[in-house]
């Protein structure tokens, strides 16, 4: 009697920050200045902006932190922990105190 092959199920892996942390997808480093000057590959203007990918439960529950998923933020990268999760994305777990600004559209 032949055994039936079990169908393979794909499990998606996610990253959930813990404590007072958020997961940020860092914006790409700029290769052109605002004046339109193209920079060589060896020179990069460090960019410390990105989009919130995930917010820890602790941060989400605290009204002192007006941050939501998909917000564009400015952050200090010194204590950011890189996450080797997706090859084409630069993801970082960042302590909430290192998120220094949230970009909001004027109403």
Biopython code that builds the backbone (N, CA, C, O; Angstrom):
import numpy as np
from Bio.PDB.StructureBuilder import StructureBuilder

atoms = [
    (1, "UNK", "N", (0.838, -1.176, 0.000)),
    (1, "UNK", "CA", (0.000, 0.000, 0.000)),
    (1, "UNK", "C", (0.888, 1.246, 0.000)),
    (1, "UNK", "O", (1.743, 1.396, 0.873)),
    (2, "UNK", "N", (0.696, 2.113, -0.945)),
    (2, "UNK", "CA", (1.503, 3.331, -1.065)),
    (2, "UNK", "C", (0.993, 4.396, -0.099)),
    (2, "UNK", "O", (-0.210, 4.573, 0.092)),
    (3, "UNK", "N", (1.951, 5.095, 0.499)),
    (3, "UNK", "CA", (1.583, 6.179, 1.416)),
    (3, "UNK", "C", (1.257, 7.433, 0.622)),
    (3, "UNK", "O", (1.882, 7.724, -0.397)),
    (4, "UNK", "N", (0.278, 8.158, 1.104)),
    (4, "UNK", "CA", (-0.071, 9.426, 0.458)),
    (4, "UNK", "C", (0.940, 10.481, 0.870)),
    (4, "UNK", "O", (1.335, 10.564, 2.032)),
    (5, "UNK", "N", (1.342, 11.266, -0.076)),
    (5, "UNK", "CA", (2.274, 12.358, 0.216)),
    (5, "UNK", "C", (1.506, 13.465, 0.930)),
    (5, "UNK", "O", (0.411, 13.852, 0.521)),
    (6, "UNK", "N", (2.100, 13.956, 1.994)),
    (6, "UNK", "CA", (1.476, 15.051, 2.737)),
    (6, "UNK", "C", (1.723, 16.355, 1.995)),
    (6, "UNK", "O", (2.847, 16.627, 1.573)),
    (7, "UNK", "N", (0.691, 17.156, 1.836)),
    (7, "UNK", "CA", (0.916, 18.449, 1.171)),
    (7, "UNK", "C", (1.803, 19.330, 2.037)),
    (7, "UNK", "O", (1.679, 19.365, 3.262)),
    (8, "UNK", "N", (2.691, 20.032, 1.374)),
    (8, "UNK", "CA", (3.580, 20.943, 2.096)),
    (8, "UNK", "C", (2.840, 22.240, 2.397)),
    (8, "UNK", "O", (2.177, 22.813, 1.533)),
    (9, "UNK", "N", (2.966, 22.676, 3.610)),
    (9, "UNK", "CA", (2.388, 23.967, 3.963)),
    (9, "UNK", "C", (3.538, 24.936, 4.178)),
    (9, "UNK", "O", (4.567, 24.593, 4.761)),
    (10, "UNK", "N", (3.343, 26.128, 3.704)),
    (10, "UNK", "CA", (4.360, 27.150, 3.849)),
    (10, "UNK", "C", (4.043, 27.980, 5.079)),
    (10, "UNK", "O", (2.931, 28.489, 5.223)),
    (11, "UNK", "N", (5.007, 28.114, 5.952)),
    (11, "UNK", "CA", (4.833, 28.935, 7.135)),
    (11, "UNK", "C", (5.578, 30.242, 6.918)),
    (11, "UNK", "O", (6.789, 30.256, 6.692)),
    (12, "UNK", "N", (4.843, 31.328, 6.989)),
    (12, "UNK", "CA", (5.470, 32.637, 6.845)),
    (12, "UNK", "C", (6.111, 33.024, 8.163)),
    (12, "UNK", "O", (5.518, 32.866, 9.230)),
    (13, "UNK", "N", (7.305, 33.522, 8.076)),
    (13, "UNK", "CA", (8.020, 33.952, 9.265)),
    (13, "UNK", "C", (7.866, 35.456, 9.409)),
    (13, "UNK", "O", (7.999, 36.200, 8.438)),
    (14, "UNK", "N", (7.586, 35.895, 10.624)),
    (14, "UNK", "CA", (7.447, 37.322, 10.888)),
    (14, "UNK", "C", (8.406, 37.724, 11.997)),
    (14, "UNK", "O", (8.920, 36.875, 12.726)),
    (15, "UNK", "N", (8.638, 39.003, 12.115)),
    (15, "UNK", "CA", (9.478, 39.542, 13.180)),
    (15, "UNK", "C", (8.601, 40.460, 14.017)),
    (15, "UNK", "O", (8.016, 41.413, 13.502)),
    (16, "UNK", "N", (8.513, 40.169, 15.304)),
    (16, "UNK", "CA", (7.723, 41.001, 16.207)),
    (16, "UNK", "C", (8.652, 41.584, 17.259)),
    (16, "UNK", "O", (9.245, 40.842, 18.041)),
    (17, "UNK", "N", (8.786, 42.914, 17.287)),
    (17, "UNK", "CA", (9.647, 43.516, 18.300)),
    (17, "UNK", "C", (9.050, 43.343, 19.691)),
    (17, "UNK", "O", (7.830, 43.317, 19.852)),
    (18, "UNK", "N", (9.913, 43.224, 20.690)),
    (18, "UNK", "CA", (9.490, 43.054, 22.077)),
    (18, "UNK", "C", (9.906, 44.269, 22.895)),
    (18, "UNK", "O", (10.785, 45.027, 22.485)),
    (19, "UNK", "N", (9.279, 44.454, 24.041)),
    (19, "UNK", "CA", (9.627, 45.576, 24.913)),
    (19, "UNK", "C", (9.256, 46.893, 24.260)),
    (19, "UNK", "O", (8.280, 46.974, 23.513)),
    (20, "UNK", "N", (10.019, 47.901, 24.539)),
    (20, "UNK", "CA", (9.769, 49.227, 23.963)),
    (20, "UNK", "C", (10.580, 49.396, 22.687)),
    (20, "UNK", "O", (11.504, 50.207, 22.621)),
    (21, "UNK", "N", (10.212, 48.609, 21.666)),
    (21, "UNK", "CA", (10.941, 48.626, 20.398)),
    (21, "UNK", "C", (9.969, 48.607, 19.229)),
    (21, "UNK", "O", (8.810, 48.217, 19.366)),
    (22, "UNK", "N", (10.471, 49.041, 18.071)),
    (22, "UNK", "CA", (9.722, 48.994, 16.823)),
    (22, "UNK", "C", (10.616, 48.378, 15.750)),
    (22, "UNK", "O", (11.841, 48.384, 15.871)),
    (23, "UNK", "N", (10.001, 47.855, 14.715)),
    (23, "UNK", "CA", (10.726, 47.319, 13.566)),
    (23, "UNK", "C", (10.588, 48.331, 12.439)),
    (23, "UNK", "O", (9.479, 48.710, 12.062)),
    (24, "UNK", "N", (11.727, 48.766, 11.904)),
    (24, "UNK", "CA", (11.742, 49.814, 10.878)),
    (24, "UNK", "C", (12.417, 49.291, 9.614)),
    (24, "UNK", "O", (13.463, 48.644, 9.671)),
    (25, "UNK", "N", (11.793, 49.586, 8.466)),
    (25, "UNK", "CA", (12.428, 49.330, 7.171)),
    (25, "UNK", "C", (13.102, 50.628, 6.778)),
    (25, "UNK", "O", (12.433, 51.624, 6.503)),
    (26, "UNK", "N", (14.430, 50.620, 6.750)),
    (26, "UNK", "CA", (15.220, 51.823, 6.469)),
    (26, "UNK", "C", (15.061, 52.220, 5.014)),
    (26, "UNK", "O", (15.070, 51.375, 4.120)),
    (27, "UNK", "N", (14.913, 53.526, 4.787)),
    (27, "UNK", "CA", (14.869, 54.049, 3.421)),
    (27, "UNK", "C", (16.226, 53.841, 2.765)),
    (27, "UNK", "O", (17.248, 53.743, 3.443)),
    (28, "UNK", "N", (16.224, 53.776, 1.445)),
    (28, "UNK", "CA", (17.485, 53.605, 0.715)),
    (28, "UNK", "C", (18.359, 54.833, 0.877)),
    (28, "UNK", "O", (17.865, 55.956, 0.977)),
    (29, "UNK", "N", (19.677, 54.602, 0.901)),
    (29, "UNK", "CA", (20.611, 55.715, 0.957)),
    (29, "UNK", "C", (20.529, 56.501, -0.351)),
    (29, "UNK", "O", (20.319, 55.937, -1.425)),
    (30, "UNK", "N", (20.697, 57.791, -0.230)),
    (30, "UNK", "CA", (20.557, 58.655, -1.393)),
    (30, "UNK", "C", (21.803, 58.594, -2.268)),
    (30, "UNK", "O", (22.928, 58.555, -1.769)),
    (31, "UNK", "N", (21.586, 58.587, -3.572)),
    (31, "UNK", "CA", (22.686, 58.574, -4.544)),
    (31, "UNK", "C", (22.734, 59.888, -5.333)),
    (31, "UNK", "O", (23.565, 60.059, -6.225)),
    (32, "UNK", "N", (21.829, 60.810, -4.990)),
    (32, "UNK", "CA", (21.773, 62.096, -5.685)),
    (32, "UNK", "C", (21.436, 63.168, -4.659)),
    (32, "UNK", "O", (20.567, 62.976, -3.808)),
    (33, "UNK", "N", (22.126, 64.290, -4.747)),
    (33, "UNK", "CA", (21.844, 65.399, -3.830)),
    (33, "UNK", "C", (20.578, 66.111, -4.284)),
    (33, "UNK", "O", (20.104, 65.888, -5.399)),
    (34, "UNK", "N", (20.026, 66.970, -3.421)),
    (34, "UNK", "CA", (18.826, 67.733, -3.785)),
    (34, "UNK", "C", (19.081, 68.629, -4.987)),
    (34, "UNK", "O", (18.162, 68.938, -5.746)),
    (35, "UNK", "N", (20.329, 69.043, -5.158)),
    (35, "UNK", "CA", (20.686, 69.883, -6.297)),
    (35, "UNK", "C", (20.835, 69.097, -7.594)),
    (35, "UNK", "O", (21.059, 69.694, -8.646)),
    (36, "UNK", "N", (20.715, 67.773, -7.543)),
    (36, "UNK", "CA", (20.772, 66.940, -8.747)),
    (36, "UNK", "C", (22.136, 66.366, -9.047)),
    (36, "UNK", "O", (22.325, 65.783, -10.114)),
    (37, "UNK", "N", (23.102, 66.509, -8.143)),
    (37, "UNK", "CA", (24.447, 65.984, -8.385)),
    (37, "UNK", "C", (24.449, 64.492, -8.093)),
    (37, "UNK", "O", (24.068, 64.062, -7.004)),
    (38, "UNK", "N", (24.885, 63.699, -9.081)),
    (38, "UNK", "CA", (24.992, 62.252, -8.909)),
    (38, "UNK", "C", (26.226, 61.935, -8.073)),
    (38, "UNK", "O", (27.311, 62.454, -8.337)),
    (39, "UNK", "N", (26.059, 61.083, -7.066)),
    (39, "UNK", "CA", (27.183, 60.693, -6.216)),
    (39, "UNK", "C", (27.731, 59.344, -6.673)),
    (39, "UNK", "O", (26.962, 58.475, -7.082)),
    (40, "UNK", "N", (29.053, 59.158, -6.610)),
    (40, "UNK", "CA", (29.611, 57.847, -6.961)),
    (40, "UNK", "C", (29.172, 56.799, -5.946)),
    (40, "UNK", "O", (28.798, 57.139, -4.823)),
    (41, "UNK", "N", (29.217, 55.515, -6.340)),
    (41, "UNK", "CA", (28.793, 54.426, -5.454)),
    (41, "UNK", "C", (29.578, 54.383, -4.155)),
    (41, "UNK", "O", (29.067, 53.906, -3.142)),
    (42, "UNK", "N", (30.813, 54.872, -4.166)),
    (42, "UNK", "CA", (31.643, 54.821, -2.965)),
    (42, "UNK", "C", (31.236, 55.865, -1.922)),
    (42, "UNK", "O", (31.664, 55.791, -0.771)),
    (43, "UNK", "N", (30.405, 56.844, -2.325)),
    (43, "UNK", "CA", (29.970, 57.900, -1.413)),
    (43, "UNK", "C", (28.480, 57.729, -1.157)),
    (43, "UNK", "O", (27.691, 57.601, -2.093)),
    (44, "UNK", "N", (28.103, 57.727, 0.109)),
    (44, "UNK", "CA", (26.695, 57.639, 0.455)),
    (44, "UNK", "C", (26.354, 58.696, 1.492)),
    (44, "UNK", "O", (27.131, 58.956, 2.411)),
    (45, "UNK", "N", (25.189, 59.301, 1.338)),
    (45, "UNK", "CA", (24.677, 60.198, 2.359)),
    (45, "UNK", "C", (23.867, 59.314, 3.300)),
    (45, "UNK", "O", (22.866, 58.733, 2.880)),
    (46, "UNK", "N", (24.274, 59.198, 4.562)),
    (46, "UNK", "CA", (23.536, 58.301, 5.453)),
    (46, "UNK", "C", (22.099, 58.774, 5.646)),
    (46, "UNK", "O", (21.846, 59.939, 5.953)),
    (47, "UNK", "N", (21.185, 57.863, 5.462)),
    (47, "UNK", "CA", (19.781, 58.162, 5.629)),
    (47, "UNK", "C", (19.296, 57.489, 6.891)),
    (47, "UNK", "O", (19.516, 56.292, 7.076)),
    (48, "UNK", "N", (18.653, 58.219, 7.746)),
    (48, "UNK", "CA", (18.145, 57.615, 8.971)),
    (48, "UNK", "C", (16.630, 57.778, 9.054)),
    (48, "UNK", "O", (16.066, 58.008, 10.123)),
    (49, "UNK", "N", (15.998, 57.654, 7.902)),
    (49, "UNK", "CA", (14.548, 57.637, 7.864)),
    (49, "UNK", "C", (14.099, 56.250, 7.433)),
    (49, "UNK", "O", (14.846, 55.500, 6.804)),
    (50, "UNK", "N", (12.876, 55.933, 7.784)),
    (50, "UNK", "CA", (12.333, 54.648, 7.395)),
    (50, "UNK", "C", (10.859, 54.566, 7.716)),
    (50, "UNK", "O", (10.261, 55.527, 8.200)),
    (51, "UNK", "N", (10.276, 53.409, 7.444)),
    (51, "UNK", "CA", (8.852, 53.156, 7.694)),
    (51, "UNK", "C", (8.720, 52.122, 8.813)),
    (51, "UNK", "O", (9.469, 51.147, 8.877)),
    (52, "UNK", "N", (7.754, 52.363, 9.681)),
    (52, "UNK", "CA", (7.464, 51.404, 10.748)),
    (52, "UNK", "C", (6.819, 50.172, 10.115)),
    (52, "UNK", "O", (5.798, 50.281, 9.437)),
    (53, "UNK", "N", (7.411, 49.014, 10.336)),
    (53, "UNK", "CA", (6.876, 47.752, 9.833)),
    (53, "UNK", "C", (6.023, 47.092, 10.912)),
    (53, "UNK", "O", (4.952, 46.557, 10.628)),
    (54, "UNK", "N", (6.507, 47.136, 12.148)),
    (54, "UNK", "CA", (5.783, 46.526, 13.263)),
    (54, "UNK", "C", (6.092, 47.292, 14.538)),
    (54, "UNK", "O", (7.178, 47.848, 14.702)),
    (55, "UNK", "N", (5.120, 47.310, 15.435)),
    (55, "UNK", "CA", (5.243, 47.981, 16.721)),
    (55, "UNK", "C", (5.018, 46.929, 17.801)),
    (55, "UNK", "O", (4.093, 46.124, 17.695)),
    (56, "UNK", "N", (5.849, 46.925, 18.834)),
    (56, "UNK", "CA", (5.656, 45.951, 19.919)),
    (56, "UNK", "C", (4.331, 46.221, 20.623)),
    (56, "UNK", "O", (3.810, 47.335, 20.566)),
    (57, "UNK", "N", (3.794, 45.214, 21.278)),
    (57, "UNK", "CA", (2.531, 45.357, 22.011)),
    (57, "UNK", "C", (2.658, 46.413, 23.103)),
    (57, "UNK", "O", (1.708, 47.146, 23.377)),
    (58, "UNK", "N", (3.819, 46.489, 23.717)),
    (58, "UNK", "CA", (4.038, 47.459, 24.797)),
    (58, "UNK", "C", (3.966, 48.887, 24.261)),
    (58, "UNK", "O", (3.358, 49.748, 24.897)),
    (59, "UNK", "N", (4.569, 49.154, 23.116)),
    (59, "UNK", "CA", (4.534, 50.487, 22.520)),
    (59, "UNK", "C", (3.123, 50.809, 22.027)),
    (59, "UNK", "O", (2.645, 51.931, 22.197)),
    (60, "UNK", "N", (2.459, 49.829, 21.417)),
    (60, "UNK", "CA", (1.105, 50.055, 20.897)),
    (60, "UNK", "C", (0.123, 50.409, 22.015)),
    (60, "UNK", "O", (-0.809, 51.185, 21.800)),
    (61, "UNK", "N", (0.327, 49.846, 23.198)),
    (61, "UNK", "CA", (-0.582, 50.079, 24.318)),
    (61, "UNK", "C", (-0.295, 51.381, 25.063)),
    (61, "UNK", "O", (-1.115, 51.822, 25.868)),
    (62, "UNK", "N", (0.843, 51.995, 24.808)),
    (62, "UNK", "CA", (1.249, 53.199, 25.535)),
    (62, "UNK", "C", (0.906, 54.444, 24.714)),
    (62, "UNK", "O", (1.470, 54.652, 23.640)),
    (63, "UNK", "N", (-0.011, 55.266, 25.211)),
    (63, "UNK", "CA", (-0.441, 56.458, 24.487)),
    (63, "UNK", "C", (0.645, 57.525, 24.392)),
    (63, "UNK", "O", (0.502, 58.481, 23.630)),
    (64, "UNK", "N", (1.727, 57.375, 25.153)),
    (64, "UNK", "CA", (2.833, 58.336, 25.089)),
    (64, "UNK", "C", (3.594, 58.222, 23.765)),
    (64, "UNK", "O", (4.347, 59.127, 23.405)),
    (65, "UNK", "N", (3.402, 57.120, 23.041)),
    (65, "UNK", "CA", (4.102, 56.902, 21.773)),
    (65, "UNK", "C", (3.090, 56.935, 20.628)),
    (65, "UNK", "O", (2.435, 55.926, 20.368)),
    (66, "UNK", "N", (2.945, 58.069, 19.936)),
    (66, "UNK", "CA", (1.961, 58.186, 18.850)),
    (66, "UNK", "C", (2.491, 57.616, 17.536)),
    (66, "UNK", "O", (2.550, 58.317, 16.526)),
    (67, "UNK", "N", (2.871, 56.354, 17.555)),
    (67, "UNK", "CA", (3.470, 55.712, 16.379)),
    (67, "UNK", "C", (2.581, 54.555, 15.958)),
    (67, "UNK", "O", (2.099, 53.781, 16.786)),
    (68, "UNK", "N", (2.374, 54.456, 14.636)),
    (68, "UNK", "CA", (1.572, 53.362, 14.090)),
    (68, "UNK", "C", (2.340, 52.699, 12.949)),
    (68, "UNK", "O", (3.304, 53.254, 12.421)),
    (69, "UNK", "N", (1.897, 51.516, 12.587)),
    (69, "UNK", "CA", (2.493, 50.811, 11.460)),
    (69, "UNK", "C", (2.379, 51.697, 10.216)),
    (69, "UNK", "O", (1.366, 52.368, 10.016)),
    (70, "UNK", "N", (3.410, 51.695, 9.395)),
    (70, "UNK", "CA", (3.533, 52.430, 8.132)),
    (70, "UNK", "C", (3.888, 53.911, 8.302)),
    (70, "UNK", "O", (4.047, 54.611, 7.302)),
    (71, "UNK", "N", (4.016, 54.410, 9.541)),
    (71, "UNK", "CA", (4.460, 55.788, 9.727)),
    (71, "UNK", "C", (5.891, 55.937, 9.221)),
    (71, "UNK", "O", (6.712, 55.031, 9.361)),
    (72, "UNK", "N", (6.172, 57.102, 8.629)),
    (72, "UNK", "CA", (7.552, 57.427, 8.260)),
    (72, "UNK", "C", (8.181, 58.115, 9.457)),
    (72, "UNK", "O", (7.605, 59.043, 10.025)),
    (73, "UNK", "N", (9.380, 57.651, 9.842)),
    (73, "UNK", "CA", (10.029, 58.174, 11.043)),
    (73, "UNK", "C", (11.482, 58.516, 10.780)),
    (73, "UNK", "O", (12.101, 58.044, 9.826)),
    (74, "UNK", "N", (12.000, 59.356, 11.661)),
    (74, "UNK", "CA", (13.417, 59.688, 11.709)),
    (74, "UNK", "C", (13.956, 58.988, 12.945)),
    (74, "UNK", "O", (13.392, 59.125, 14.031)),
    (75, "UNK", "N", (15.057, 58.230, 12.790)),
    (75, "UNK", "CA", (15.572, 57.497, 13.940)),
    (75, "UNK", "C", (17.084, 57.562, 14.031)),
    (75, "UNK", "O", (17.778, 57.741, 13.030)),
    (76, "UNK", "N", (17.583, 57.414, 15.258)),
    (76, "UNK", "CA", (19.016, 57.368, 15.530)),
    (76, "UNK", "C", (19.467, 55.923, 15.333)),
    (76, "UNK", "O", (19.000, 55.042, 16.055)),
    (77, "UNK", "N", (20.359, 55.650, 14.382)),
    (77, "UNK", "CA", (20.726, 54.268, 14.066)),
    (77, "UNK", "C", (21.785, 53.644, 14.979)),
    (77, "UNK", "O", (22.134, 52.479, 14.791)),
    (78, "UNK", "N", (22.306, 54.390, 15.961)),
    (78, "UNK", "CA", (23.422, 53.861, 16.768)),
    (78, "UNK", "C", (23.082, 52.568, 17.500)),
    (78, "UNK", "O", (23.920, 51.670, 17.569)),
    (79, "UNK", "N", (21.868, 52.451, 18.050)),
    (79, "UNK", "CA", (21.509, 51.240, 18.793)),
    (79, "UNK", "C", (20.542, 50.351, 18.013)),
    (79, "UNK", "O", (19.978, 49.406, 18.565)),
    (80, "UNK", "N", (20.354, 50.657, 16.734)),
    (80, "UNK", "CA", (19.479, 49.847, 15.894)),
    (80, "UNK", "C", (20.128, 48.485, 15.645)),
    (80, "UNK", "O", (21.321, 48.395, 15.356)),
    (81, "UNK", "N", (19.328, 47.439, 15.761)),
    (81, "UNK", "CA", (19.829, 46.075, 15.559)),
    (81, "UNK", "C", (19.360, 45.598, 14.187)),
    (81, "UNK", "O", (18.157, 45.477, 13.955)),
    (82, "UNK", "N", (20.311, 45.322, 13.259)),
    (82, "UNK", "CA", (19.900, 44.861, 11.931)),
    (82, "UNK", "C", (19.277, 43.475, 11.995)),
    (82, "UNK", "O", (19.705, 42.623, 12.773)),
    (83, "UNK", "N", (18.262, 43.262, 11.168)),
    (83, "UNK", "CA", (17.575, 41.977, 11.089)),
    (83, "UNK", "C", (17.849, 41.393, 9.722)),
    (83, "UNK", "O", (17.455, 41.970, 8.708)),
    (84, "UNK", "N", (18.521, 40.256, 9.681)),
    (84, "UNK", "CA", (18.827, 39.583, 8.421)),
    (84, "UNK", "C", (17.630, 38.705, 8.078)),
    (84, "UNK", "O", (17.638, 37.500, 8.329)),
    (85, "UNK", "N", (16.602, 39.322, 7.501)),
    (85, "UNK", "CA", (15.331, 38.650, 7.286)),
    (85, "UNK", "C", (14.966, 38.600, 5.814)),
    (85, "UNK", "O", (14.605, 37.545, 5.292)),
    (86, "UNK", "N", (15.059, 39.728, 5.155)),
    (86, "UNK", "CA", (14.749, 39.833, 3.740)),
    (86, "UNK", "C", (15.945, 40.470, 3.047)),
    (86, "UNK", "O", (16.395, 41.546, 3.440)),
    (87, "UNK", "N", (16.451, 39.819, 2.035)),
    (87, "UNK", "CA", (17.674, 40.297, 1.372)),
    (87, "UNK", "C", (17.509, 41.683, 0.752)),
    (87, "UNK", "O", (18.459, 42.465, 0.733)),
    (88, "UNK", "N", (16.314, 41.997, 0.246)),
    (88, "UNK", "CA", (16.132, 43.274, -0.445)),
    (88, "UNK", "C", (15.640, 44.399, 0.457)),
    (88, "UNK", "O", (15.408, 45.510, -0.020)),
    (89, "UNK", "N", (15.478, 44.134, 1.742)),
    (89, "UNK", "CA", (15.022, 45.156, 2.686)),
    (89, "UNK", "C", (16.018, 45.306, 3.822)),
    (89, "UNK", "O", (16.587, 44.324, 4.298)),
    (90, "UNK", "N", (16.222, 46.533, 4.247)),
    (90, "UNK", "CA", (17.066, 46.793, 5.408)),
    (90, "UNK", "C", (16.148, 46.992, 6.598)),
    (90, "UNK", "O", (15.578, 48.067, 6.782)),
    (91, "UNK", "N", (16.007, 45.941, 7.411)),
    (91, "UNK", "CA", (15.137, 45.997, 8.580)),
    (91, "UNK", "C", (15.966, 46.160, 9.842)),
    (91, "UNK", "O", (17.043, 45.578, 9.971)),
    (92, "UNK", "N", (15.450, 46.965, 10.781)),
    (92, "UNK", "CA", (16.142, 47.202, 12.043)),
    (92, "UNK", "C", (15.143, 47.180, 13.193)),
    (92, "UNK", "O", (14.041, 47.715, 13.079)),
    (93, "UNK", "N", (15.537, 46.557, 14.300)),
    (93, "UNK", "CA", (14.784, 46.668, 15.542)),
    (93, "UNK", "C", (15.390, 47.860, 16.273)),
    (93, "UNK", "O", (16.592, 47.899, 16.535)),
    (94, "UNK", "N", (14.535, 48.834, 16.599)),
    (94, "UNK", "CA", (15.010, 50.107, 17.142)),
    (94, "UNK", "C", (14.311, 50.385, 18.470)),
    (94, "UNK", "O", (13.086, 50.290, 18.551)),
    (95, "UNK", "N", (15.071, 50.727, 19.515)),
    (95, "UNK", "CA", (14.430, 51.145, 20.767)),
    (95, "UNK", "C", (13.570, 52.390, 20.521)),
    (95, "UNK", "O", (13.965, 53.291, 19.781)),
    (96, "UNK", "N", (12.404, 52.428, 21.141)),
    (96, "UNK", "CA", (11.467, 53.523, 20.898)),
    (96, "UNK", "C", (12.073, 54.881, 21.221)),
    (96, "UNK", "O", (11.727, 55.874, 20.581)),
    (97, "UNK", "N", (12.971, 54.947, 22.201)),
    (97, "UNK", "CA", (13.566, 56.249, 22.532)),
    (97, "UNK", "C", (14.516, 56.740, 21.438)),
    (97, "UNK", "O", (14.907, 57.907, 21.448)),
    (98, "UNK", "N", (14.895, 55.870, 20.493)),
    (98, "UNK", "CA", (15.740, 56.287, 19.378)),
    (98, "UNK", "C", (14.936, 56.748, 18.165)),
    (98, "UNK", "O", (15.510, 57.192, 17.170)),
    (99, "UNK", "N", (13.618, 56.643, 18.245)),
    (99, "UNK", "CA", (12.753, 57.227, 17.203)),
    (99, "UNK", "C", (12.519, 58.668, 17.630)),
    (99, "UNK", "O", (11.849, 58.930, 18.629)),
    (100, "UNK", "N", (13.072, 59.593, 16.870)),
    (100, "UNK", "CA", (13.085, 60.990, 17.319)),
    (100, "UNK", "C", (12.023, 61.854, 16.663)),
    (100, "UNK", "O", (11.746, 62.948, 17.154)),
    (101, "UNK", "N", (11.418, 61.402, 15.566)),
    (101, "UNK", "CA", (10.375, 62.194, 14.909)),
    (101, "UNK", "C", (9.512, 61.308, 14.041)),
    (101, "UNK", "O", (9.952, 60.275, 13.535)),
    (102, "UNK", "N", (8.262, 61.740, 13.880)),
    (102, "UNK", "CA", (7.318, 61.076, 12.987)),
    (102, "UNK", "C", (6.892, 62.110, 11.959)),
    (102, "UNK", "O", (6.535, 63.233, 12.314)),
    (103, "UNK", "N", (6.927, 61.734, 10.681)),
    (103, "UNK", "CA", (6.500, 62.638, 9.614)),
    (103, "UNK", "C", (4.986, 62.551, 9.482)),
    (103, "UNK", "O", (4.438, 61.461, 9.317)),
    (104, "UNK", "N", (4.310, 63.688, 9.552)),
    (104, "UNK", "CA", (2.853, 63.745, 9.415)),
    (104, "UNK", "C", (2.505, 64.742, 8.307)),
    (104, "UNK", "O", (3.184, 65.755, 8.137)),
    (105, "UNK", "N", (1.453, 64.448, 7.565)),
    (105, "UNK", "CA", (0.973, 65.379, 6.556)),
    (105, "UNK", "C", (0.110, 66.424, 7.225)),
    (105, "UNK", "O", (-0.682, 66.114, 8.115)),
    (106, "UNK", "N", (0.266, 67.669, 6.792)),
    (106, "UNK", "CA", (-0.538, 68.764, 7.351)),
    (106, "UNK", "C", (-1.991, 68.567, 6.924)),
    (106, "UNK", "O", (-2.280, 68.167, 5.796)),
    (107, "UNK", "N", (-2.889, 68.859, 7.855)),
    (107, "UNK", "CA", (-4.328, 68.686, 7.564)),
    (107, "UNK", "C", (-4.944, 69.967, 7.102)),
    (107, "UNK", "O", (-6.140, 70.008, 6.814)),
]
sb = StructureBuilder()
sb.init_structure("model")
sb.init_model(0)
sb.init_chain("A")
sb.init_seg("    ")
for serial, (resi, resn, name, xyz) in enumerate(atoms, 1):
    if name == "N":
        sb.init_residue(resn, " ", resi, " ")
    sb.init_atom(name, np.array(xyz, "f"), 0.0, 1.0, " ", f" {name:<3s}", serial, name[0])
structure = sb.get_structure()
